[in-house]
C-alpha cells in the first residue's frame, strides 16, 4: 500500500521552464549536496503538473559497495520502465515512440500555438506513463488537431496510423480505470491488464477456479499476469522471463543478480535471489517466499521495492503495476520514529475496533524514514510519500511489514512551496498560524501512523476471503481510508506527547484535523473538472471520511460550514468530538473489511465518496484560479553515473542531476527501451 503525494498547502510560487530538447551538463552531487540552500528544486511546469528535483542526503556516507548496490538496483528498476507504459494502455509505447520521433526530428516553425500544444501533450503523456491522466484516469486531450499531427508525422517521416492514431482524438478507451457503479468495470477500462473482449464476469469466473495450496496463506492470483480472450477462451499471460514482458524482465534479472553480488548481508542477498527466481518463473509461491524474506531483511543502509506491486490500476484489484523505489536509510529520523513500531501493539489494543477484529499480536512492523535514490514505473514521475508492504494480509499477520516515509521527496515538496493556498482556504488566522507552526510535523506523523499502525492494524474474520474478492472495486479505497482513520484517531491523542514525538499534542492534532477536512471537502477538488465524479481511490477515501464525519456531527455542530465574504469554509468547532467520530467510522470500516460486507462498502463509498457538491466545486475552482502553481507534483530522478577502470570494474558512483524533464524522459526512452511497441 502506498500513500500518494496529495495536494498540499505548500505549493510552488514560481516555475522554471525546460528548454526544448537541449541538454545541459548535469550538476554534480558534490556541489549541490553541500549547498542545499542553493539547490534548484523546480524544473518545469505544464498543464496541471509541476516537476521538481530531489537530493540524496547521506550519499557520501555510503561505502563504494553500498553505492554499487544502489546503482544496480536503480538500473534494474529502470530496465522495467516500459512495462508500466504497456500495462497502462496497449497503444502507449507506439504512441510515445511516434511523438518522441516527431519531437526530435521536426525542424519547422516551433513558435506556433499548435507546436506548443504538441510539446505540452507530450510532456503530459510522459508524466502519466501514457495517454491517460495519472490521477483522474481520463484520456488526455490534445490541444492540436488530427491534421496538424498528420503534418508533423509526414514532415518527420514518422509512422503512426490506424487505431493508435485515432485514439488520441476520439472517445474510444476514454477511461484508463473505470470504477463507476453498475457498469462492467473491466470492459470499460482501457488499462492493459485485460484484453478488449474480457469482462468482469470473465475475470471473476477465471479466478474462482484457482485454489491456493494453503487456504490460510492465499496466493495473489492475477498479480503478475494479463488476461486475454483467445478463441472464446480466457488465457493468462504471465509476466516472466520467456513470457509477457520477458525481454525487459531479462534485463531486470541481469541487474538484480549484480545487486545480489554486493548485498549488505545474507538476508538481503537471499531476498534478492528469490526475487530473481520469481522473475524467471512467474511463480506466485516464490513471490510470497520473496516477500517473507524481504520483510525479514531489515538490517543494512539500503533497501528497495521492485515488482508488480500495487493493484490500484486494476478495476477489480487483482493485477499489480510494475514499480521500483530504491532507498537509503535516514538514520536520525528513523530512530526518532521507531517508537511508533515499538508501540504498535498499544495502538492496536487501544483502538476503537471490535475485539474480534483486533490483532492479538502485531508482529514485525518496521518503520524507517528513507531518502529515495531512484524510482521507476508506477512510482515515477508521480511518487508516493509513504509505502507499507507487503500487501498480503497473511504475511502482515504472521511476519509483519515494512513501512517507509520518503523523507527527501517530502522535503523537496516543502522546499519548493509557499503558503498561498493555505491562506485562501483556511477558515481563520488561528488555523493558518497553527498549520504554519505544526503542519509539517503533523504531515510526517500522520503518514507514519497511516503506514506503520494503520495498514498493520486489524484482521479478517475466519473464512472471509481476501479483500479484493469480497469488496471488489471498493477494496483499495476502503483499505486506504481505514489506514487514514487509524492515523486520524491517534493524531489527536496525548500518547504522541507521552512517546516524545510532539511537544504539544493538541496543537499538532488540530493542524492534522484542519488540513484533512479542508482537503477532503474542498481543496482536493481542484484536481477535478467541474461535473466530474471522484474516482481515484485516495481522493475517494478522503472525501467519504470527511463527508461522513461532517454529516454525523451536524447535530452537535462538530464541523461548521461557514460563509464569509461570499466564500465557503469548514471550521472545526470540537476536535474531541471529531476524534470520536473518526473512531466510530474506523470501527465500522474495519467491520466492513473483516466481514467482507460488500453492500456496506458500496453504500459508504457511493453515498459519501463519489459525488461532488457542484456549487462548492465551482467555487473552489474559481478561488484557485489566482494560483499559478499546478495541483500535481512529479519528480525527475538523480542520475547515477558509474566510473569504471580498464577492467570494467566500478571505481566510483557519482550523483548528477538532470537539468530538465525533457532531457530525462528522452534519455530514458533511448537507454531503457527493452520492449517492442506491441506486446
N, C-alpha and C positions, 0 to 999 in steps of 0.2 A: 504494500500500500504506500502511496506517496501523497504528500501534502503539496499541492501546487502553489506556485507563487501567485498570490491573489492581489487584487487591486489594493493599493496602499495609499495612505495619506501622504506618504513620502514619494514624490514624483519628480521627474526631470523638469527643470525650468528652462534649459537651453538644449540645443541639439548640435551635433557635428555631423554634417552630411558626408557620405563617402564620395570619392571622386571617380565615378565610372569604373572602368576595368583597369585603371592604372594601379600598379603595385608599388608600395613604398617599402623601404628597408625596415624590417621588424625591429622594434626596440628590444634591447637586451634586458633580462631579468635583473642583472647585477645593478643596473642603474635604477630601474623602476622600483625594485623591492626595497631599496634603501631610501627612496624618496616617495613614500606613499602619498604624501600630501600633493605632489605634483603629477600623480598618475592620472591620465585621461581615461575616465571610465566610459564616457559617452562616445559612441562610434557612429551611429546612424539613426535616423527616424524616417518612417514612411508609413502611409496609411494609418492603421491603428497600432503600430508597433514601434518601440524604441529598442535599440541594440546597445548593449554595454559590453565592456571587457571586465574580467576579474583577475586578480593576482593570485599567486600561490604562496602564501606565507609559510615560512619554515622549509622551503625547498632546499636552501643551502645547508640545513641541518641534517639532511638525509645523507646516508653513505652512498657511494657510487653504486653499490649493489642494489640498494633500495631505489635509487633513481632509475636504474635499468629496469627494475620491476615495474615501476610506474610507466616507463616508456613502452615496454612490451604490452602492458595491459591496455594502454590507450590506443596503441596500434591495433590490437585485437578488436577493440570496440569500434574503431573507425572502419575496419575491414567489413563490418556488417551493416554499415550505414544505409546502403541501398535497399537492404531488406525492409527497413521501415517504410521507405518510399513505396515499394511494391505492395506491402501489406495495406497501406492506406488507400491505394486505388490501382487498379490493374493497368491504367494508361499513364501513370505518373512518370515512369522512367523514360518512356518515349517522348512525352511532352517536355520534360526537363531537358533532355538531350537536344531537342529541336530549339527550344528557347535559348539555351546557352550557346548553341552554334550561331544563331542569329545575333546574339549579343556580342559575340567575339568577332564576327565577320562583317557586320553591317558597316558600311562606310558612307552612308547617305546622311541626310540632314538630321542631326540629333538635338536640334533646338525646338522641334515641334512638340505640341502637346501630346500627339499620338505616341512619339518616341518616349516621352516622359511617362506616359501611362503604361507603355510596354515595360520600361525599367521597373516601375512600381509593382506591376503584376508579377514580374519575375522574382523580385525580392519577396513578395508575399508568398509565392509558391515555395521558394527556398525556406522561408521561415516556418511554413506549415508542413514541410516534407510532403508537398503535394498540392493539388488544386482545390482542396477543401480547407476551410478555415480551421486552424488548430484548436479553437475553443468552441465556436458555435456549431461547427461541422457543416455549415452551409458552403456551397460551392463558391469560390472566389469569382467575382465579376470583373472582367477586364474592362478597362476604360478606353479601349480601341475597338475598331470594327473588324469583322472577318476579312474584309477586303484589304485592310491595312496589314493584317498578319500575312495574308497571301502575298502581298507585295514584298514584305520582309523575307519570306521564305524563298521567293523567286530570286530576289536580289542576292541572297547569300547561298543559293543552291542547297537549300535545306529541305529535307523530306518530312512532311507531317500531313497526313491526309486521312480521309475516312472518319471513323468514329472518334479517333484520338484528336482530330482537328475539331470536329463538330461539337464535341462535349465541352470544349472551352466556352462555347457561346450559347448552347441550347439548355433546356431544362432537364435533360436526362441525368440520372445519378446526382440529383441536386443535394443530397444529404449523405455525408460520409457515414454517420451513425444516426439512425432514426429511433428514438426512444419513445415515440408517441404511443398513447394508449389506444388499444383496439385496432391496431394495424399489424400487418406481417412485418415485424421489425427487420428480419433478415433480408427479405425480398426488397425492402425499401431502403436498405443501407448499401452505400456504394463501397464500403470497406471490403478489401480483397481477401477476407478470411473465408468467404463463401463465393462459389460460382454464381453467375447471374440467375440461374434457374433454381437455386436452393431456397427453401422456405423455412419458416420457424418449425413447422411440423417435421420436416426432413431432419433437421438438426436434433430435435428432441428425441425422435424415434431412433436415430442413429446411436445416440449416446445411451439410450435405455438398454441397448444390447451389450454395453460394456460393463464388466464387473471387475472390481478390484480383488486381488487375491486375499487381502485382509480388509474386510469392510470397515474396520475401526481405523484403518490408515488408507483412506481412499486416494487413488491416483488422480492426477489432474488431467483427466481425459480431455483432449482437444486443445490443450495449452500450446502444443508445438505442431499444429497441422492446419491445413486448409481442406475444406470440404467442397467438392465439386460434383455436379451431376454428369455422369458419363453413361450413355446408352440406357438411360432410365434408372440407373443405379447410383446411389451415393458412394463416392470414392474419397478416401482420405489420403492426402498428400502430405507426408511428414517432412518437417524441416530437419535435414541431417546431411552429412557427407554422402554424396551419391544420390540424395533425394532433392526435394524442393529447396532452392537456395544453396545447393551444395557447393557451387564454386566460391561463393562468399564464405560459407562455413568452413571450407578447407583453409582459407586464408586466416580466419579467426583461430582455427586449431593451431596453425603454424605459430602464431604469436603467443597463444596460451601455453604451448609447450616450452617456448623460450622463457616465459614468465615463471613456469614451474621450476625451471633450472636455476632461478635466482630467488626463489621463495625465501621468506624470512625465517620460516620454521617448518617443521614436518607437517603440522596440522594444515597449514596454508598450502603446502605442496600437495598434500593428499586431496584437498578440496579441488584444487586446480586440475589434478589428474582425473577426478570424477567428472568435472565439467567437460574436459576433453572427451572422455568416454561417452558422455551424453550427446555431445555434438556429432560424434562418429556414428552413434547408433540410433539416436532419437528415442531411446528407451525411457519411459516415464518413471520406472522404478529407479533407474540410475539418477534421474533428476531429483527424486526425493532423497536418495542417498547423498547426492551432492549437497542439497540444501541442509541436511543434518550436519554434514561435515563442515560446510561453510558457516553455519550458525555457531558451531563449537569452536571455530578458529578465530579466537578473539584477541590473541596476542599479536604484537607487531605494530609497525607505524603505518602500514599501507593496507588498504582494503579496496574492494571493488564490488560492483554489481554488473553482471553480464548474463544475458539470456533473454528468453521470451517470458516476460515477467507480468506486467500489469494487463488487466483484461478490460479496461475502460472502453477501449475501441471496439469491443465486440458487443453488439446489442443484447446478446444473451449471456455474456460474461464467461465464455469458455476459453477463448483464444488469446494468447499473450502477444503483446507487441515487443519487438526487439528493442533493447536498450542497453546502454553502458554508462556507468559512472565510476571513475577512479578517484580515490580519496586518500588524503593524508591526515592522520590524527592531529587534532588541535589539543595538545595535552593539558594546557591550562584550563580551557573551558570544559573539556571532557571531565576533568577531575571535579570541577565545581558542580557539574550537572549529574555526576554519577550517583549523587544522593537520591535522585528520583528512582533509578532502577533498584538501588539498595532497599528502598521502601515500597516497592511495587505491591507487596502483599498487604501493607497497611492500607493503601489506597483502594485495593480490591475489597478488603474486609469492611471498609467504612463507606462504600458507595451505596447508592440507592437501589442497586439491583436486587431482585428477589434472591433469597438464599440459594434456591435451586439453580440459579444462573451464575453464581459466583464461583470462581476457581478456588479450590481449597489450597492449591499450591501453585502460585505463579512462579514459573521457573525460567531461568536463563535469559532474562531481559537485560540486554546490554545497550547502553546509550553512550554515544560519542558525538561531540561536535567535531566536524571534519572540514578540511579545506579541499575543494574539488580541484583535481589536476586535469581532468578531461571528461567530456560527455559525448554521447552519440545516440542516434536512434530516437526513441520516444522521449529521451531526456534532453534533447538539443534540437534547435536553439532555445526552445521554451523548456525551462527546467523546473523540477520540484525544489522546494526549500527544505523538505524533510522526507525521509523514507523509513518505512518499517517493513522488514522482510524476514523470513519468507511468508507468503500469503496462505500457506496450508494451515488449516485450523488444527490438525492433529500434531503437526510439528511444533506449532506455537504452544500447544498444551503439554507435550511430552518433553520437548527440548528447549524451546524458548524462541527468541527472535533477536534481531539486531535493529536498533533504531539509531538513525543519524540525523543530525541537523547540519545543513550545508552552510557553514559559517561565512565563508568568503563570498558566496552568492548573495546572502542576506546583506553582508557588508557593502558589496558593490551597489546594490539597490539603494541602500540608505545613503551612501556617499554621493550618489548622483541625483538626489532628490531635493524637494522643497516641501513646504507645508501648506501650499495654497489651497489644495482641495480640502484639507482638514478644516481650514478656517471658513470655507464656504459651506460645508455640510454639518459641522459640529453645532450643537444647539446654543452653547454659550461660551463665554471666556473661560470659565472654570474647567469645562470639558477640554478645551484647547490646551490650557496650561497643564492640566493633569496628563494629557496624552504626550505633550512635549517632554514632560519630566519622566514619565514611566512607560510610554508606549512601546519603545524599542525593547525594553526588558520584558514587557507583557507579551510581545510577539514571540520572543525567544522561549519564554516559559510555556506559552500556550502550544507552540509547536512541539516542545519536548513532552508535555503531558499528553498531547494527541498521539504522538508516535510511541512513546515508551509505555504509558499507562493505558491509553485508550485502545489501541489495537491489540494489546496483550490481555485486555480485560474480557471477562465473560466466557461462557461456554454454551454449547448446543445441548439440547435435551437428548437423552439416549434415543437412538433410532431416527433422529432427524437428519436429513441429507445435507449435503454441502449447500451453502447459502446461494450459490449460483443456480442450483437446481430448484430450491424452494422459493426464493424471492425473485429469481429470473432477472428481468430487465431493471428491477429496483435494487438489486443486490449491492451494487457499487455505491449508490448514493446513501443507502441505509448504513453501510459499514463506515463510510466517511463521516456521516452525521453522528453515528454512535461514538466514534472516537472524538469528534468535536465536543460532544456533550460531556464525556468524561472530563476532558480538559476544562470546559467551562464550569462544571460543577466544583472543581478544585481551584480554579483561578481566584475565587473569592473565598479563601479559607485560611485561617491562621496557621495551618500546618506548614504552609510555604515559608512563613517567617520563622517558625519553630525549627525548620530544617536549615535555616540560614541562607535561603535563596533570595529573600527580599528583606528590605528593612521597613516596609510599610505595606502589609498585605492588602489592606483595604484600598489604598491608592492604586496599586498595581491591578487589583481586581476590577476597580471601576474603569480603568483605562482599557482593560480587556473587554469588558461588557459593552462599554460605549462603542468601541470600534466594531465589535461583532454585529451589534444591532444596526449601527449606521450602515455598515457594508451590506448586511443581509437584506435590509429593507429598502436601501437607496443606492449607494454608490456603485455596487457591482452592476447595476442596470446600465451603466454607460457602455458595457460590453455588448449590449443587445440593440438590434434595430427596433424602432418603435413598432409594436404589434407582435413581436416575436414571443414565443413561449420560452421558458427556461429549460434547457435540455442537458447541459453539461452536468455531470454528477456532483462535482464540488459546489457549483453555483446552486444547484437544486437543494443540496443539503443545508447550505447557509440560509436559503430562503425558507425552507419548511421549518427549520428550527426557529428562526426569527419570527416568522408569521404565526407559528403555533403559540409561542410564549406571549406574543403581543395580544393575540385573541384571548387566551386563557387568563391573562392578567388584567383584562379591561375592567372587570367589576371593582377591583381594588386600585385601578389606575397605576399599575406597576410601570408600564411604559406609556407615556402620553404622546399622542400625535399633536404637534404644536404648529400653528400657522403664525409666522412673524414676518412682517413686511412683505406679505404675499408669498413667502417661501415656507416649505414644509420641513419640519424637523421631528425627530423622535427622541424624546427625553426620558431617561430612566429616573423614575421617582423613588423606587425602592429596590435597592440592589440585593438586599437579603431575600425578599420575596421572589425576585427574579431567579436567584440561585435555587430556591425551592422548586420553581417551575422547570428549570433546567434538569433538576434531579428527577422530577416526575416524568419528563419526556425521555430521559435516559433509561429509566426503569421500563417504560413501555417499548422503547426502541430495541432494548436488549431482549425483551419478551418476544417481540416480533421475530428477531433473528433466531433466538433459542428454539422457538416453536415452529419456525418456518411458516409464519402466518402471512401468506401472500396477499390476501384480501386487505388485511390491516396495513401492510406496506403500501399497497396501491392507494388506499384511502389517504394515508398520511402524505404521500408524495404528491398525488394528483390534487388534493384539496388545498395544500399549503405551498408546494414547491414548484409548480409548473406555470400557473397563470400569473400574470403581472398586472398590477393596478396601472391602467394606461394613463391616467391623469398624473400619477406620481412619476411614471416613466418619462412622459413628455417633459415634465418639469425638470427632472434630473438631467436629461439630455440638453435642455436649454441652458441650465445653470452651468453645465460642464463646457459649453462652447467657448468660454473665456480662457480655458486652459490649453496650452499648446502641447503639453506632454501627452503622449499616447497611453492608452489604458493597458496595453500588453507590453511585457518586457521579455527580451531574449538576450542571449549572450553569444559572443564569439569565444572560442576556446584559446587558451595559450597554445603555442606551437612548441613541442619538444623536439629539439634538434640533437641528434646523436653524432658526436665526433668519433671517428674511428682511426685506428692506426693502419699500417700497411698490411697487417694480418687480418684486418676486418674486425678487430675487437673494439668494443666501445670503450673509449677512454674518458668521456665526459658526456653529460646530457645537459644541454643549455635550454633555458626557457626564453622564448621570444613571444612577442605579442603582435597579432595582425593589425594592420592599420585600418582595414575596412571589412565590412560584412561581405561585400562583393568578392574581395580577394580570397577570403576563406572559403566561401561557397564554390568558387571556380577551382580552387586548389583541391578541395575535397572531391569534386566530380572528376578531376583529372587523375588523382592519385589513389582514390579508394573506390574505383568503379569496377566491381568484380561480378556484376550480374548482367545478363542480357536484358534488352529492353522489354522482352516478353518472357514470362516465367511460367 
